[in-house]
Amino acid sequence: MKHTSALISIVLSLLLTSLVAAPSFAAQADEKPSVPCPTLTPLHGLLPILIWLGILPRPVMASTIAPSDSSTSIVIRPDPNDQITCGKTVITAIDDIAFARRSLPTGKSMDLLLDVQMPQSPGKKPLVVYVTGGGFIRAPKEAALNLRTYVAEAGFVVASVQYRTITDGANYRDGVADVKSAIRYLRANADRYGIDPSKVAVWGESAGGYIAAMVGVTNGVKIFDIGNNLDQRSDVQAVIDKFGASDTSKLSADFDSRTRDANNAKDNPIAQYIGLDPISHLLDTRVAMTAANPLTYLKAGAPPFLIFHGSQDRLVSPNQTLILHKALVAAGANSTRYVLEGAGHGDLSFLGDTKAGLPWSTNQTMRIIVDFLDHWISVVGTPARDHRTP
């Protein structure tokens, strides 16, 4: 694992230093034509190589998906041709900000980093903390640059954070603690980044969706607050969970038996992150159903949730977000769940599917996200919109 981690870090570092710079939006302050939102396509291009070399495990894709109950959700069918554009708002970006230092099981330490995007307009802005996916194996904060830029241009400071994964010898408690550390750091430095510290949302995708949900439901749960800036709150005022897990003991509940067996294999990365049974080396279902399950921490005072899942997600059962959504509503919390008909597990270009991410970067889908943020953590004076309207 030590050599694997080092090799991954070297390859990723070489790749990122060779990337062509994303388009700059600071050339003029006047009205500019819209342009495609920036992406880091070369990063996606590397991951298939790492999977082919066996450095990263290939995700198990289900061959069949059981129909899911959408009666409590809003079903939409985004037009993949109606893609978001960027470039009309001046954005200042600061990358590789160290927000915490962590000790690793190897005895070494690592700095956790975040990237910040700040819209250049008067006044302090609400903060959106983005938590990337990566199968609990990697946490590339550079991901989803197009989506993050779109949200930043809508008037939010957006911070994309790194968190520890199994490559760092970490587990779910560490990941949740890392994101909470980033939130406390950003509150402590609110003036530096133009943030309104009273308005913070967390937004995660896939593995990041799970962590975002855990961060949201554990508002006020101090066992996850460790390390830096402990004089600051890590609570959030809103949560966006895109196709994240909830009860990982049922991660493949909607899938065929072959996929269920594969996801229940020994030393599975998800099982490693949630917790392994010391004898069987399979997922410790007791942990998955209790301490590592966001449902365990639910209460009526939970922040409002916006939840998404693709009906054709072959990596995380659509039932995972449905379980969370129903539990939130039952607890008296505010939750809205959207099902994207025909959509899969977000951007899968790292597996060679260049079209899988299109439903997730449409104007319709991203407008729902911005409207939700406007409604719950809007800038003072901005009229709230009904985020339930597609």
C-alpha positions, -999 to +999 in steps of 0.1 A: +000+000+000+029+024+008+045+019-026+011+021-043+003+054-026+037+069-035+033+059-071-002+073-074+010+106-058+040+109-082+019+102-113-009+126-103+016+153-094+033+150-127+000+152-145-013+182-126+018+202-131+016+196-169-021+206-172-029+235-195-042+264-173-080+267-171-095+296-189-091+329-170-122+349-163-104+380-149-095+397-182-124+421-182-150+432-157-176+441-183-201+417-200-184+388-217-197+361-239-204+327-223-179+300-228-178+263-219-171+258-182-135+248-176-126+211-170-095+191-162-100+164-188-064+151-186-070+141-150-098+118-162-076+105-189-050+093-164-074+072-143-080+045-168-043+039-170-040+035-133-069+011-133-054-008-163-021-011-144-038-024-113-028+005-092-064+014-087-092-012-086-117-011-114-152-002-100-177-030-102-206-020-125-239-037-122-255-054-152-290-050-140-308-025-118-341-031-100-368-005-105-367+020-077-396+038-059-397+074-071-431+082-055-415+106-030-390+121-055-391+144-084-383+127-117-366+149-144-351+141-178-324+167-184-315+175-221-278+165-224-274+191-252-284+219-228-250+223-211-240+250-186-217+278-197-194+301-177-173+332-182-197+361-174-185+365-138-150+374-127-136+346-105-104+346-085-090+312-077-065+303-050-053+267-051-034+243-027-043+261+006-032+240+035-060+239+060-049+211+084-020+187+090-027+150+098-006+122+112-007+090+091-004+054+104+030+052+087+043+078+112+045+105+085+023+135+083+004+151+054-011+186+047-047+186+036-053+211+009-082+230-006-089+252-036-111+283-033-130+301-061-143+336-052-166+357-073-154+393-076-185+413-065-191+434-034-200+419+000-193+387+018-206+355+001-222+323+013-197+294+013-202+261-005-178+233+005-174+207-023-164+172-014-152+151-044-159+114-051-132+088-056-144+055-042-128+063-009-095+055-026-085+090-038-100+125-032-089+147-061-100+182-051-094+193-087-125+174-099-158+189-111-141+222-120-169+230-145-197+225-119-178+243-092-171+273-115-208+275-124-218+277-087-191+302-079-203+324-108-238+323-092-224+342-062-209+317-038-174+312-025-167+275-035-140+255-017-131+221-029-114+201-002-091+171+001-098+144+027-080+113+037-089+079+021-078+043+025-047+052+005-038+073+036-048+045+060-080+064+069-116+055+075-150+073+074-144+090+108-112+106+094-130+118+062-158+134+081-133+150+105-113+164+076-142+181+059-153+196+092-117+208+097-119+226+064-152+242+073-137+255+106-106+268+088-127+287+063-149+302+090-117+312+109-104+329+077-138+342+065-125+378+060-096+366+039-118+347+015-148+371+016-171+345+033-202+350+053-195+325+081-232+322+090-241+307+056-223+274+048-234+245+026-217+212+020-220+195-015-207+161-023-207+135-051-205+097-047-181+090-019-182+128-012-220+126-011-218+101+017-193+123+036-214+155+029-245+137+044-225+126+074-212+162+079-247+176+077-264+151+101-236+154+127-240+191+133-231+196+169-216+161+173-182+169+187-165+135+182-159+145+146-144+178+155-107+173+159-075+192+152-074+228+141-096+259+147-117+242+174-130+276+185-150+277+152-182+258+144-183+230+118-221+231+114-236+236+080-269+252+070-276+231+039-265+198+023-264+186-013-259+148-017-254+135-052-256+097-055-239+091-021-242+060+000-260+059+033-264+023+047-234+007+030-245-028+042-271-024+014-249-007-012-258-031-040-294-038-029-307-029-064-281-048-083-277-083-097-262-111-075-228-110-093-224-074-084-236-079-048-210-107-044-182-085-059-191-056-036-189-081-007-155-093-015-127-094+011-108-061+016-133-042-006-122-005-006-156+007+006-155-019+034-120-008+043-132+027+047-164+019+066-149-009+087-137-045+083-147-074+104-113-085+118-120-122+112-138-123+078-122-091+063-156-083+049-177-052+057-185-049+093-223-046+090-227-035+126-206-004+119-222+002+085-257+001+100-249+023+131-219+046+136-210+049+099-247+054+089-260+090+086-294+077+096-280+071+131-276+108+137-308+121+122-330+146+141-357+171+133-331+199+134-310+185+106-301+210+079-322+209+046-311+183+021-311+183-017-305+148-029-299+134-065-296+100-080-296+086-115-321+059-123-294+039-141-267+043-115-247+010-117-222+018-089-243+029-060-279+016-057-305+044-062-321+030-030-292+044-010-303+080-013-340+070-011-333+054+023-318+087+035-345+109+020-373+089+036-355+089+070-350+127+068-386+133+061-397+109+088-375+127+113-391+161+104-362+175+084-365+192+050-354+169+022-361+170-016-349+142-038-345+143-076-342+112-098-325+118-132-342+094-155-317+074-175-286+090-159-258+070-144-232+076-117-221+111-126-191+118-147-176+085-157-151+097-183-124+082-162-138+048-173-140+059-209-177+070-209-174+106-220-212+111-222-222+099-187-216+132-170-238+152-195-271+150-176-253+162-145-239+194-161-271+206-178-286+239-171-317+222-156-297+201-131-273+228-121-301+254-118-318+232-092-286+232-072-281+270-074-318+276-066-315+254-035-284+273-024-302+306-030-332+295-010-313+283+020-280+303+022-287+332-001-269+365+000-289+391+020-313+408-003-313+380-029-349+367-033-352+331-024-365+308-052-384+276-049-358+249-054-385+223-061-392+238-095-371+220-121 
